[in-house]
Every structure is written in structure tokens, then in C-alpha cells.
Amino acid sequence: MMEWKIARKAGACAKCECSFAEDEAHLSLLLLRADEPARLDLCQTCFAARSAGEDAAGEIDLYWWRTHFHAHK
């Protein structure tokens, strides 16, 4: 059986690298990149650009969900 490791939620956008503020809404994606699963956490602006087909070269989006950032306490 194949084992995949999916990254935990990031504290910043994977595209523009802006840090998420406490309780800020952002989107998380599960995608295939070179036949391996990967997770991306994107700010709403970068997600909108990706959804418009501007930024997903060679990647297949499988699933996305809206979430909020909460710093670990």
C-alpha cells in the first residue's frame, strides 16, 4: 500500500506568501502534483486567480474547502 503525507495547514498563502491574520478566511486545496497529492493553503485573491485557470499549470485540483486561520496557542 502506498503512503502519502499531506502537509498541515500553513500560516501563509502558498502563492503570494502573505501571512494569514487570526480568524482570516482562506481556502485549502488537495491536488495532484506530478501524481503525488499535495495541499495548498491560498488567500482568497490567489484562489480566485487559480480558479480562473491562471495558475494551475500541470496540477489537478481534487477538492477544496474554506477554512479560517487560528494560531496555535
GIVEN-V596804 format. One record per residue. N is the residue number from 1. RES is the residue in one small letter. NEAR is the number of other C-alpha atoms within 12 Angstrom. Layout:
# GIVEN-V596804
{{N	RES	NEAR} {N	RES	NEAR}}
This chain:
# GIVEN-V596804
{{1	m	3} {2	m	6} {3	e	7} {4	w	12} {5	k	11} {6	i	18} {7	a	17} {8	r	15} {9	k	27} {10	a	29} {11	g	28} {12	a	29} {13	c	28} {14	a	28} {15	k	22} {16	c	18} {17	e	16} {18	c	19} {19	s	22} {20	f	26} {21	a	17} {22	e	16} {23	d	15} {24	e	22} {25	a	24} {26	h	33} {27	l	33} {28	s	33} {29	l	36} {30	l	26} {31	l	25} {32	l	21} {33	r	18} {34	a	12} {35	d	13} {36	e	19} {37	p	22} {38	a	26} {39	r	29} {40	l	38} {41	d	39} {42	l	38} {43	c	32} {44	q	27} {45	t	22} {46	c	27} {47	f	29} {48	a	17} {49	a	16} {50	r	25} {51	s	20} {52	a	12} {53	g	15} {54	e	14} {55	d	20} {56	a	22} {57	a	15} {58	g	14} {59	e	22} {60	i	24} {61	d	27} {62	l	19} {63	y	17} {64	w	21} {65	w	21} {66	r	21} {67	t	21} {68	h	23} {69	f	25} {70	h	18} {71	a	15} {72	h	9} {73	k	4}}
